[in-house]
Amino acid sequence: MLAIAITALFTLAGIVGVAVVADSLVEARAAWARLMHEGEVMRAGLAVQVAAREMSLRPAPAPRRAMAGRAPAPRRLQPLQACAAA
């Protein structure tokens, strides 16, 4: 019984693996065809417009100071008052 369960588990894992590889192959072929089409358009002298969702804008860089500022002074430790247990 255990051997049958192990065999079924490996068979199921193999089928899932083959399905994942097949799906990746289909997506890769579609991406390759899209790239080849865009290459033909570029060679024809036309520009490809990127969809708005694929564009990402970087945030503006922080302004830089002309001079380096002073390093902050090290903080001094405050003495703690001792409390004795009564």
Order of alpha helices (4+ residues) and beta strands (2+ residues): alpha
